[in-house]
Amino acid sequence: MKKLALIAVMAIAIVATSFAQDGERGKRGKQRIESLRVAFLTEKLELTPEESQSFWPIYREMTSEIRSIKKDEKMGRGEMYNLTDQEAEAMILSHFEAQEKVITIKREYFKKLRTAIPPRKIAMLEPLEKRFKQRLLNRVRKGKRGRDFEKQ
């Protein structure tokens, strides 16, 4: 009986350790992606050191608010394939509301961003974000880990 309890405790410890390592690995991966994003956008927007210093805090605040809205929206979707018509309509309307909130946030932050960088660079921001995401997806599909990211 004692052996069985010892084996159970060891198994739990091993599983907990592997989950902790996966969480740490995921955290490092997110940090790596964020540093690639910063480098990519800084280069492509040709941000000066002064612009970078004022731009990045505003940008991070904006993207954090947008991610929060998108996360909340995803949590509200549930199982989409077994919805009633009423549930589907409510989900669609909720999606529209989330999109409107994102647009409102972008409008508000446009005013703040304009104090950090010129409107020409703000206009380049969204297409560059999409380009970054596409390059990142291509790297994942090819099985590369971020080496030579700018060469794509």
Backbone hydrogen bonds, N-H to C=O, Kabsch-Sander energy under -0.5 kcal/mol:
donor,donor_aa,acceptor,acceptor_aa,energy
5,A,1,M,-2.2
6,L,2,K,-2.5
7,I,3,K,-2.7
8,A,4,L,-2.3
9,V,5,A,-2.4
10,M,6,L,-2.5
11,A,7,I,-2.6
12,I,8,A,-2.3
13,A,9,V,-2.3
14,I,10,M,-2.5
15,V,11,A,-2.5
16,A,12,I,-2.7
17,T,13,A,-2.3
18,S,14,I,-2.4
19,F,15,V,-2.3
20,A,16,A,-2.3
21,Q,17,T,-2.4
22,D,18,S,-2.4
23,G,19,F,-2.5
24,E,20,A,-2.4
25,R,21,Q,-2.9
26,G,22,D,-2.6
27,K,23,G,-2.0
28,R,24,E,-2.5
29,G,25,R,-2.2
30,K,26,G,-2.3
31,Q,27,K,-2.3
32,R,28,R,-2.4
33,I,29,G,-2.5
34,E,30,K,-2.4
35,S,31,Q,-2.3
36,L,32,R,-2.2
37,R,33,I,-2.5
38,V,34,E,-2.5
39,A,35,S,-2.3
40,F,36,L,-2.8
41,L,37,R,-3.0
42,T,38,V,-2.5
43,E,39,A,-2.2
44,K,40,F,-2.9
45,L,41,L,-2.6
46,E,42,T,-0.5
46,E,43,E,-0.6
47,L,42,T,-2.0
52,S,48,T,-3.0
53,Q,49,P,-2.1
54,S,50,E,-1.4
55,F,51,E,-3.2
56,W,52,S,-2.1
58,I,54,S,-0.8
59,Y,55,F,-2.8
60,R,56,W,-2.7
61,E,57,P,-1.9
62,M,58,I,-2.4
63,T,59,Y,-2.9
64,S,60,R,-2.1
65,E,61,E,-1.9
66,I,62,M,-2.3
67,R,63,T,-2.7
68,S,64,S,-2.0
69,I,65,E,-1.8
70,K,66,I,-2.4
71,K,67,R,-2.8
72,D,68,S,-2.3
73,E,69,I,-2.3
74,K,70,K,-2.3
75,M,71,K,-2.1
76,G,72,D,-1.3
77,R,74,K,-1.1
78,G,74,K,-0.7
80,M,78,G,-0.9
83,L,80,M,-0.8
88,A,84,T,-2.5
89,E,85,D,-2.5
90,A,86,Q,-2.4
91,M,87,E,-2.3
92,I,88,A,-2.5
93,L,89,E,-2.6
94,S,90,A,-2.2
95,H,91,M,-2.1
96,F,92,I,-2.2
97,E,93,L,-2.2
98,A,94,S,-2.2
99,Q,95,H,-2.4
100,E,96,F,-2.3
101,K,97,E,-2.2
102,V,98,A,-2.2
103,I,99,Q,-2.3
104,T,100,E,-2.4
105,I,101,K,-2.5
106,K,102,V,-2.6
107,R,103,I,-2.4
108,E,104,T,-2.4
109,Y,105,I,-2.8
110,F,106,K,-1.6
111,K,107,R,-1.2
112,K,108,E,-1.1
113,L,109,Y,-3.5
114,R,110,F,-2.2
115,T,112,K,-1.2
116,A,113,L,-1.7
117,I,113,L,-2.9
121,K,118,P,-1.1
122,I,118,P,-1.6
123,A,119,P,-2.6
124,M,120,R,-0.9
125,L,121,K,-0.8
125,L,122,I,-0.8
126,E,122,I,-0.7
128,L,124,M,-2.0
129,E,125,L,-2.4
130,K,126,E,-2.2
131,R,127,P,-2.2
132,F,128,L,-2.6
133,K,129,E,-2.4
134,Q,130,K,-2.4
135,R,131,R,-2.4
136,L,132,F,-2.6
137,L,133,K,-2.6
138,N,134,Q,-2.4
139,R,135,R,-2.2
140,V,136,L,-2.2
141,R,137,L,-2.7
142,K,138,N,-2.0
143,G,139,R,-0.7
143,G,140,V,-0.9
144,K,139,R,-2.2
149,F,146,G,-1.0
151,K,148,D,-1.1
152,Q,149,F,-1.1
